[in-house]
């Protein structure tokens, strides 16, 4: 099972030096994947969670490909309705090729109504538009004229039943975000019951506490190092192909993005446990 890290590409962390430090820290600690989030217009609803500036992920990943060597690079998640399907296919192909085949494309429907309005994209059509993008990406894999970058894995985000169905229909893996372990176990069972050969690659929190947290309502990835190790073991046993750790709360901890040291210490603890054989 590969383990990745969702890295902030917004606010104080958008400083090029700090973003490079994040990437090289993730790679240096031995993690397998680095992902970035996606916003195009930092409208007020976006800014509540993700302070400006916000680096566009394809651009930032192309740059990070040049300052890293081994770690895979991904989106968690690209908001599919914001770009024309062929533009998304072309950009993904280019970043995949320029990075030496390291790109993983996580895709979702989006949530920020004001951002959709700023981009002139109908919010109520976001599910249909996402399906169109995913279908175009799948078709483009067989057409070198549109997709000259090889097979970029498609992870479909979304915790809803529609998101799971979309993953089964179009994706290589389902990529649910920030949930409890019981929810993830039940979600994995629903995925398997759908009967499709689709992988499981959740993004979970990473918040270490000195003492164990009560299990009731605890997000996967939160709690003592032992609890987090146990969560990763359980996800490995479920057959997860990858797990992405989210050390800064998926944007709700925007004030912390300029102070990465606590997050790096937590990542180092997980990496050490993994190296010592205590973790997948």
Secondary structure by P-SEA (a helix, b strand, c coil): cbbbbbcccccccccaaaaaaaaaaaaaacccbbbbbbbcccccccccccccccccaaaaaaaaaaacccccccccccccccccaaaaaaaaaaaaaaacccbbbbbbbcccaaaaaaacccccaaaaaaaaaaaaaaaaccccccccccccbbbbbcccaaaaaaaaacccbbbbccccaaaaaaaaaaaaaaccbbbbbbbbbbbbccccccccccccccccaaaaaaaaaaaaaacccbbbbbcccccccccccccaaaaaaaaaaaaaaaaacccc
